[in-house]
Amino acid sequence: MRTQAATLAGAVSAALLALATACGTSSGGSGSTPTGAPSSVTTPAAVATVTATVTTTTRAPTATATAPASPAPSAPAVATPAADPAATVRGYYAAINAHDYPTAWALGGRNLDSDYAHFAAGFADTASDAVTVDGVHGGTVDIHLHAVHTDGSTADYAGSYTVSGGVIVRASVRQVGGSSPSAPAVAPGTGSFNPAVTQDTIQSTICVSGWTATVRPPASYTEPLKKAQLAASGRADQDPSHYEEDHIVPLELGGAPRDPANLRPVPQAAADRDDALENSLHADVCAGRTTLADAQQQILQAKAGEG
């Protein structure tokens, strides 16, 4: 189009020039004609006008063509959600129970032991591990663990795991109970405590509605224990339905959930009576009217003659 416009402009200019010349020649030497011809036909001005039009026409498409070249704003990157810390801990123990030690190693065993063979050998006498998540605080997972060994003995642990990026990076776990196969721990004890519950943590543990349900052991654990303790007690009434497997230090006051030393069968009437006192003490602790330690001592004294 630019070439055709330039050619047309040149043709128009040439035609006008030819016309002006012709008019000048036919004037017969009149003195006014040579002067008027250049004044009415100004060839350079006509060329300039056409050229300006062509230049304006060529710039507009250039501006239109370059506009889409501006980059559009990029969408923000979507972060990959971190793995659930509690799911990581459960997956770790699920792998151990399945004897899938490479997976357990990848989920954090490598941060708990420097040698894989030593790590795997440490579970050689473990028949099963039952982990209970007591709570999650950021990347810290509070747990209780009930381990059953191949010889029939058991061990109970409490503590916490720290999880980062879907991998266990640190552990702080200690044994809080257990039994040997020759002398199973079925006799009721004098009470024991949940190390995850302290005066500093009550607002994130026992004072949270529904928290005790997250640590309460299932009936599949407490019923066999109740029957064994009844048999060991020598009571005349051996009907398990007449008794409740009671936590001596209740869960709502920071009692150990699975430690046999904190569990014993009591007649249902006594258990109902204890519930009222436990609820009252729990309310006092969470309202700041008494300390956790004082409430624990009160319940231990109240239950000293039971069982």
C-alpha positions as CSV (number, residue, x, y, z in Angstrom):
1,M,0.0,0.0,0.0
2,R,2.9,2.4,0.8
3,T,4.4,1.8,-2.7
4,Q,1.1,2.4,-4.4
5,A,0.5,5.6,-2.5
6,A,4.0,6.9,-3.3
7,T,3.6,6.0,-7.0
8,L,0.2,7.7,-7.0
9,A,1.6,10.8,-5.4
10,G,4.4,10.9,-7.9
11,A,1.9,10.5,-10.8
12,V,-0.3,13.3,-9.4
13,S,2.8,15.6,-9.0
14,A,4.0,14.9,-12.6
15,A,0.5,15.5,-14.0
16,L,0.2,18.8,-12.2
17,L,3.6,19.9,-13.4
18,A,2.8,19.0,-17.0
19,L,-0.4,20.9,-16.8
20,A,1.3,23.9,-15.4
21,T,3.9,23.8,-18.1
22,A,1.2,23.5,-20.8
23,C,-0.7,26.4,-19.4
24,G,2.4,28.5,-19.4
25,T,3.2,27.7,-23.0
26,S,-0.3,28.5,-24.3
27,S,-0.5,31.9,-22.7
28,G,1.3,33.4,-25.6
29,G,3.9,35.3,-23.4
30,S,1.3,37.0,-21.2
31,G,3.1,38.5,-18.3
32,S,0.6,37.4,-15.7
33,T,0.6,33.7,-16.5
34,P,4.1,32.6,-15.6
35,T,3.7,34.3,-12.3
36,G,0.2,32.9,-11.5
37,A,1.0,29.3,-12.5
38,P,3.4,28.5,-9.7
39,S,1.1,30.3,-7.2
40,S,-1.9,28.1,-8.0
41,V,0.0,24.8,-8.5
42,T,2.6,24.3,-5.8
43,T,4.0,20.9,-6.5
44,P,6.2,20.5,-3.4
45,A,3.2,21.3,-1.1
46,A,1.1,18.6,-2.8
47,V,3.9,16.1,-2.4
48,A,4.4,16.9,1.2
49,T,0.7,16.5,1.9
50,V,0.6,13.0,0.3
51,T,3.8,12.0,2.1
52,A,2.4,13.1,5.5
53,T,-0.7,11.0,4.9
54,V,1.4,8.0,4.0
55,T,3.6,8.5,7.1
56,T,0.6,8.8,9.4
57,T,-0.9,5.7,7.9
58,T,2.2,3.6,8.4
59,R,2.7,4.6,12.0
60,A,-0.8,3.5,13.2
61,P,-0.4,-0.1,12.3
62,T,3.0,-0.2,13.9
63,A,1.6,1.0,17.3
64,T,-1.3,-1.5,17.0
65,A,1.1,-4.3,16.2
66,T,3.4,-3.7,19.1
67,A,0.6,-3.4,21.8
68,P,0.1,-7.1,22.3
69,A,3.8,-7.6,22.8
70,S,3.4,-6.2,26.4
71,P,3.6,-9.3,28.7
72,A,0.4,-10.1,30.7
73,P,0.8,-10.3,34.5
74,S,1.7,-13.8,35.5
75,A,-0.5,-15.7,38.0
76,P,1.1,-16.2,41.5
77,A,2.6,-19.6,42.0
78,V,0.5,-21.9,44.1
79,A,2.4,-23.4,47.0
80,T,2.1,-27.2,47.5
81,P,0.4,-27.8,50.8
82,A,2.6,-29.3,53.5
83,A,1.8,-32.8,54.6
84,D,-0.4,-33.2,57.7
85,P,2.0,-33.7,60.7
86,A,-0.3,-36.2,62.4
87,A,-0.7,-38.2,59.2
88,T,3.1,-38.4,58.9
89,V,3.4,-39.8,62.4
90,R,0.6,-42.3,61.7
91,G,2.1,-43.3,58.4
92,Y,5.5,-43.8,60.1
93,Y,3.9,-46.3,62.6
94,A,1.8,-47.9,59.9
95,A,5.0,-48.7,58.0
96,I,6.6,-50.1,61.1
97,N,3.6,-52.4,61.7
98,A,3.8,-53.5,58.1
99,H,7.5,-54.2,58.5
100,D,8.0,-51.7,55.7
101,Y,11.2,-50.2,57.3
102,P,12.4,-48.4,54.1
103,T,9.2,-46.3,54.2
104,A,9.5,-45.7,57.9
105,W,13.1,-44.7,57.3
106,A,12.1,-42.2,54.6
107,L,9.3,-40.8,56.8
108,G,11.9,-39.8,59.4
109,G,13.7,-42.8,60.7
110,R,16.8,-41.5,59.1
111,N,16.6,-38.5,61.4
112,L,16.2,-40.6,64.5
113,D,19.0,-43.2,63.8
114,S,22.2,-42.8,61.9
115,D,22.3,-46.4,60.6
116,Y,19.4,-48.0,58.6
117,A,20.3,-51.6,59.7
118,H,20.3,-50.6,63.3
119,F,17.0,-48.7,62.9
120,A,15.3,-51.7,61.4
121,A,16.8,-54.2,63.9
122,G,15.3,-52.1,66.7
123,F,11.8,-53.4,65.7
124,A,12.7,-57.0,65.5
125,D,10.8,-57.9,68.8
126,T,7.9,-55.6,68.1
127,A,4.6,-57.3,67.3
128,S,2.5,-54.1,66.9
129,D,2.5,-50.4,67.7
130,A,-0.7,-48.5,68.5
131,V,-0.2,-44.8,68.3
132,T,-2.7,-42.3,69.6
133,V,-2.4,-38.6,68.6
134,D,-3.1,-36.5,71.7
135,G,-2.8,-33.2,69.9
136,V,-1.1,-31.2,67.1
137,H,0.6,-27.8,67.7
138,G,2.1,-26.5,64.5
139,G,4.6,-29.2,63.4
140,T,4.6,-30.9,66.9
141,V,2.6,-34.0,67.3
142,D,1.9,-35.2,70.9
143,I,1.4,-39.0,71.1
144,H,0.9,-42.0,73.3
145,L,2.2,-45.3,72.0
146,H,1.3,-48.8,73.2
147,A,3.8,-51.4,71.9
148,V,3.2,-55.1,72.1
149,H,6.3,-57.3,71.9
150,T,6.7,-60.7,70.3
151,D,7.2,-62.3,73.8
152,G,3.8,-60.9,75.0
153,S,5.2,-58.0,77.0
154,T,4.0,-54.5,76.4
155,A,5.4,-51.0,76.8
156,D,3.7,-47.6,76.9
157,Y,5.4,-44.4,75.7
158,A,4.4,-40.8,75.7
159,G,6.0,-37.8,74.1
160,S,6.1,-35.8,70.8
161,Y,7.4,-35.9,67.3
162,T,8.4,-32.8,65.3
163,V,7.4,-32.9,61.6
164,S,8.7,-30.6,58.9
165,G,7.9,-31.0,55.2
166,G,6.1,-34.3,55.7
167,V,9.1,-35.9,57.5
168,I,9.8,-36.5,61.2
169,V,12.9,-34.5,62.1
170,R,13.0,-34.9,65.9
171,A,11.5,-37.1,68.6
172,S,11.1,-36.8,72.4
173,V,9.5,-40.0,73.7
174,R,9.9,-41.8,77.0
175,Q,8.5,-45.0,78.5
176,V,5.6,-44.4,81.0
177,G,4.5,-48.0,81.6
178,G,4.7,-51.6,80.6
179,S,4.6,-55.3,81.6
180,S,6.6,-58.4,81.3
181,P,5.2,-61.7,80.0
182,S,5.9,-63.5,83.3
183,A,4.1,-60.9,85.4
184,P,1.6,-59.0,83.3
185,A,0.6,-55.7,84.6
186,V,-3.1,-56.4,85.4
187,A,-3.2,-55.3,89.0
188,P,-4.5,-51.8,89.4
189,G,-2.0,-49.2,90.4
190,T,-2.1,-45.9,92.2
191,G,-2.5,-43.5,89.3
192,S,-0.2,-42.0,86.7
193,F,-0.1,-38.9,84.6
194,N,-0.1,-37.8,81.0
195,P,3.2,-35.9,80.4
196,A,1.5,-33.8,77.7
197,V,-0.8,-32.2,80.2
198,T,0.8,-29.6,82.5
199,Q,-0.3,-26.4,84.0
200,D,1.1,-24.6,81.0
201,T,-0.7,-26.7,78.4
202,I,-4.2,-27.1,80.0
203,Q,-5.7,-24.5,77.6
204,S,-4.7,-26.5,74.6
205,T,-5.4,-29.9,76.1
206,I,-7.9,-30.7,78.9
207,C,-9.7,-27.4,78.7
208,V,-10.5,-27.8,75.0
209,S,-14.0,-29.3,74.5
210,G,-13.7,-32.8,73.1
211,W,-10.0,-33.2,73.8
212,T,-10.3,-36.3,76.0
213,A,-12.0,-38.2,73.2
214,T,-8.8,-37.9,71.2
215,V,-6.8,-39.7,73.9
216,R,-9.3,-42.1,75.4
217,P,-8.3,-45.7,74.7
218,P,-10.7,-47.9,72.8
219,A,-12.8,-50.6,74.4
220,S,-10.7,-53.1,72.6
221,Y,-7.9,-52.1,74.9
222,T,-9.8,-51.4,78.2
223,E,-12.2,-54.4,78.2
224,P,-9.5,-57.2,78.1
225,L,-7.6,-55.2,80.8
226,K,-10.7,-55.0,83.0
227,K,-11.4,-58.7,82.7
228,A,-7.8,-59.5,83.6
229,Q,-7.8,-57.2,86.6
230,L,-11.1,-58.6,87.8
231,A,-9.7,-62.1,87.6
232,A,-6.5,-61.1,89.5
233,S,-8.6,-59.3,92.2
234,G,-10.4,-62.5,93.3
235,R,-13.7,-60.7,93.7
236,A,-16.8,-62.9,93.9
237,D,-18.6,-60.8,91.3
238,Q,-16.6,-61.4,88.0
239,D,-19.3,-59.9,85.7
240,P,-17.5,-57.2,83.7
241,S,-20.7,-55.4,82.9
242,H,-21.1,-54.5,86.6
243,Y,-17.8,-52.5,86.5
244,E,-16.4,-49.6,84.7
245,E,-12.7,-49.6,83.8
246,D,-11.9,-46.3,85.5
247,H,-9.0,-43.9,85.1
248,I,-7.8,-43.2,88.6
249,V,-6.5,-39.8,87.5
250,P,-9.2,-39.0,84.9
251,L,-8.3,-37.9,81.5
252,E,-9.8,-34.5,82.0
253,L,-7.3,-33.9,84.9
254,G,-4.3,-35.2,82.9
255,G,-4.3,-38.9,83.7
256,A,-2.3,-41.4,81.6
257,P,-4.8,-42.9,79.0
258,R,-3.3,-46.4,78.6
259,D,-1.1,-47.0,81.6
260,P,-2.5,-50.0,83.5
261,A,-1.3,-48.3,86.7
262,N,-3.9,-45.6,86.0
263,L,-6.8,-48.0,85.2
264,R,-8.8,-50.3,87.5
265,P,-12.4,-51.8,87.5
266,V,-14.8,-50.1,90.0
267,P,-18.5,-50.8,90.6
268,Q,-20.7,-48.7,88.3
269,A,-22.2,-46.8,91.3
270,A,-18.8,-45.7,92.5
271,A,-17.8,-44.6,89.0
272,D,-20.9,-42.4,88.7
273,R,-20.1,-40.8,92.0
274,D,-16.5,-40.1,91.0
275,D,-17.7,-38.6,87.7
276,A,-19.4,-35.7,89.6
277,L,-16.2,-34.9,91.5
278,E,-14.0,-35.2,88.4
279,N,-16.3,-32.8,86.5
280,S,-16.2,-30.3,89.4
281,L,-12.4,-30.3,89.7
282,H,-12.0,-30.0,85.9
283,A,-14.2,-26.9,85.9
284,D,-12.2,-25.4,88.7
285,V,-8.9,-26.0,86.9
286,C,-10.0,-24.5,83.6
287,A,-11.5,-21.5,85.4
288,G,-8.3,-20.9,87.3
289,R,-9.9,-21.5,90.7
290,T,-7.4,-24.3,91.5
291,T,-4.2,-25.7,90.0
292,L,-3.9,-28.9,88.0
293,A,-1.6,-30.4,90.6
294,D,-4.0,-29.6,93.5
295,A,-6.9,-31.1,91.6
296,Q,-4.9,-34.3,90.8
297,Q,-4.1,-34.7,94.5
298,Q,-7.7,-34.3,95.5
299,I,-8.9,-36.9,93.1
300,L,-6.2,-39.4,94.2
301,Q,-7.2,-38.9,97.8
302,A,-10.9,-39.3,97.0
303,K,-10.3,-42.6,95.2
304,A,-7.7,-44.0,97.6
305,G,-10.2,-46.4,99.3
306,E,-11.8,-47.6,96.1
307,G,-11.1,-50.5,93.9
